[in-house]
């Protein structure tokens, strides 16, 4: 199921945006934050779960003026996907070698 992110506020600032993810929580938020925080053009990255009864996650990215927040989010999601693919490959390899 694809992730659906909506923009919240900050209409005039491409380098500072809040993305609202539906049906996501700490699992995606913390993993994505830990990847994006290492990018050199990122000034701030963080996420919140507004209320435990709601299934939304607010993910905020602030970058230097030369980089758009949406591009950082896209890169972060792609990098996270690669990490997950590598982890699955290593797991499958380890399971095959145990047989």
N, C-alpha and C positions, 0 to 999 in steps of 0.2 A: 504494500500500500504506500503510495507516494506521500511524502510530507507536504503538508499544506501550511504555508506561512502567509500571514497577512501583515501589512505594515500598519503600525500604530503611531499616529502623530508624526512629528518631525518632518513634515512635508517639504520644507524648504532646505533641508540639510541632507545631502547625499552621504556625508561621512559620519553621520550620527543617526542611527535608526533603531527602532524597537520592532522586532518581528514577533508575531503572535502565532504560536504553533498549537493546533488543535490536537487533542488526544495524545499529548506527549508530556513527559515529566522529567524527573531527576536523571533517569538513565541516559536519555539523549542530551539533556542540558549540561550535565557535568562532563560528559565525554567530549561534546562539541566545544565547550568552554576551554577545556584543558588543551585542546589542539589550537584553537584560535588565539589564545593568550600568548602563544610563542611567536606569532607573526610580528615582524619588526614595525609594521605600520599601524599596529593596533594600540590605541591609547587606553581603552577600557573595553572589557567584555564581561558580561555577567547575565545571570538568568534568575527569574523568580517564578514560583508557583503561587499565584495569587491566593488560592484557597484550596485545601485538600479535596473539597467536594466538587471542584471544577476541574475539568480535564484540559486546561490550557497552560502553556508555558510562555512567559514573556522573555525574549532573548534580546539583550541590548548590545550593540556594537558601536564603538566610537573609534574612528581612525584619524590619521593625519589627513589633511585636506586633499592630498593627492590620490587617495584611494577611496572608492565607494564602499560603504558598509555591505551592500548587497553582493558585491564581488567577493568580499572577505567571507561572507556566509556561504556562498557557493563553493569557494575554495575549501573552506572548513568541512563542509558536507562531503566533498569529493575525497579529501584526505581521510576523513573518518571512515568512509566506505572502503578505501584502500587498506586501512588498518584492520578493519573487520574481515576483509577478504584474505589478508595475510594470516590472520589468526585462525580462520577456518581452514586454510590450506595446511598450516602447521599442525593443527589438531588432526585433520584427516590423515596426514602423513604419519603422525605418531600412532594413530590407531591402526593403520595398515602395518606398521612395523612390529606391532605387538602380536600379530596373528601368527 
